[in-house]
Amino acid sequence: MYTEPDKFASLAKKNKVDYVYISSYERSQFKTDGQYFRANYPLAFQSGEVEIFAVSDRAKNSISGTKAAAPTTTHEDALNKIRG
């Protein structure tokens, strides 16, 4: 999914992906810089090198009207917000 952005949208829909998590691990293992996701999906959370993008309509609706979490938000706080 990270290595073939042109196929991502259909794979995400098929696999019911709500969010994409990109950290230094994904950047090094899958050679992604997150540019595709920044250009195509709203940022749900960012802290340091971690970026979480809302992919599904459900995820996008859950963050509409809100800003990406401030960098002082903990990883656990962000996950709890995403989980609802």
C-alpha positions, -999 to 999 in steps of 0.1 A, spaced: 0 0 0 29 24 8 50 14 -22 23 18 -49 4 50 -43 -16 47 -76 -32 15 -62 -37 28 -27 -72 42 -30 -87 9 -43 -67 -12 -18 -78 10 11 -114 8 1 -113 -30 -4 -96 -35 30 -117 -9 48 -87 12 59 -97 42 80 -63 56 89 -27 54 76 1 56 101 35 69 88 65 70 111 103 66 106 97 29 103 73 32 73 96 58 57 126 35 59 110 1 52 86 12 24 106 41 11 77 65 15 80 102 24 43 106 30 40 131 1 12 111 -16 -8 110 16 -3 147 24 -15 155 -11 -46 133 -10 -58 128 26 -64 151 56 -39 149 84 -56 135 115 -26 137 138 11 147 138 37 145 164 74 146 156 79 121 127 46 105 131 17 114 108 -17 98 107 -39 104 78 -77 100 76 -85 78 46 -121 66 47 -151 89 46 -159 78 82 -124 88 93 -126 121 74 -159 129 90 -146 122 124 -119 148 121 -139 174 101 -139 207 118 -109 198 140 -72 206 135 -45 180 137 -35 173 173 -9 195 187 26 181 189 23 180 227 -5 154 224 8 120 234 7 90 211 -18 73 234 -41 104 234 -41 104 196 -49 67 194 -78 72 219 -91 101 198 -90 80 167 -107 51 184 -135 74 195 
